[in-house]
Amino acid sequence: IGLFFGSVSVRLKEIAWDMDAVGNFAFRLTPFASAPSRIREINAMTHALVKMKVGLQSLMKYVPVDLIKKLIASGKAAAPGAESREVTVFFADMAGFTAMAEKLQPDEAAKIIETFLTGTSRLVHKEKGMIDKFMGDAIMALWGVPDPIPHPALAACRTALSMARFFHSDPQMKHRIGINTGLAMVGNFGSEERIDYTALGDTVNIAFRLEKLNKQYGTTILIGPETAAAVQETLLVRPLHWVTLEGRAAPLLIYELLGEK
């Protein structure tokens, strides 16, 4: 009897340890999953734990991990709401992909997009950025959310420069990038049933339009004046042109990001 209860105690401790690890996003294969217990309830707990891991690992592909961790740590249910925060917004898009895709089979086009977004995502995460969303062959990323980080504008610009180096030798991976820094409304936007954690406002709109302006100026990376002011001691930037963007009365001096000093 002592051996029986001892084995049960060990299995329960293993399950408890594994559940605690999952709570900290330390996923691992359950070491005892291949050795069924003679107790039906323990087997049920083990199988439920494995299913929970698979579900969370899948969820992490849809929602930023840092955001999930913050939500779990808060102990509160997600609800619509936002606050004004300073962020650096990053948009990257594949140049000429629409014309390229017309000559490709759907699976070939999808593979190219996957390669571009995977490579870009890894570089964003390396510099502590948060992937906000994918939009076809484009990506939106944020620095400074959900938690502040040191030098967010510098991190975003270094991501852009790393992209230029990473995709330099692949003609299919030509891209355009727009980066802007400033105040934005950051938080949960949507309805009671479904929400999206993102940033909205003029700062975001400018970053998006800067990405598109690269085509007009023949550039690869354009940044806004606040971003340029934040990185000019470290990175090489040049003032390019005063532009009037749609929806804004005042002209904006835009800059080209060239490289490290």
CORPE-V341573 format. One line per field, one symbol per residue. phi: phi as a letter, one per 20 degrees, with the letter a starting at -180 (. if undefined). psi: psi as a letter, one per 30 degrees, with the letter a starting at -180 (. if undefined). burial: 1 if it has 16 or more other C-alpha atoms within 10 Angstrom, else 0. A space follows every 10 residues. Layout:
BEGIN
phi: ???
psi: ???
burial: ???
END
This chain:
BEGIN
phi: .fffffffff ffffffffff fffemdfbff fdfecgefdg ffffffffff ffffffffgf edcgffffff ffffmdffbg rbbececddc dcbfemfgff ffedfgffff fffgffffff ffffffemed feadcmedcd cccocfcfcf lfffffffff ffffffeged ffdfbccccb crfbedqedq dfebccebcc pfgfffgfff gffgffemdd cdceffffff dffddeccfd aecdegncfe fcedceedrf f
psi: eeeeeeeeee eeeeeeeeee eefghiklkj fgffiklfje eeeeeeeeee eeeeeeeeef fekkeeeeee eeefgkkklk lllklklkkk kkkkkgeeee ffglleeeee eeeeeeeeee eeeeeegglk jelkicglkk lkkglfkklk heeeeeeeee eeeeeegefj ffgklkkkkk kakljkajkb afeklkjakl aeeeeeeeee eefeeefgle jklleeeeef fffeljlkke lkljlkfkek lkjlkkkeak .
burial: 0000000100 1001100110 0100101000 0000001000 0110010011 0010000000 0011101000 0000000010 0100111111 1111101000 0000000010 0110011001 1011001111 1110001111 1111110000 0111111111 1111001000 0111111111 1111111110 0000001110 0111111111 1111000011 1111111100 1000101000 0000000000 0001111110 0
END
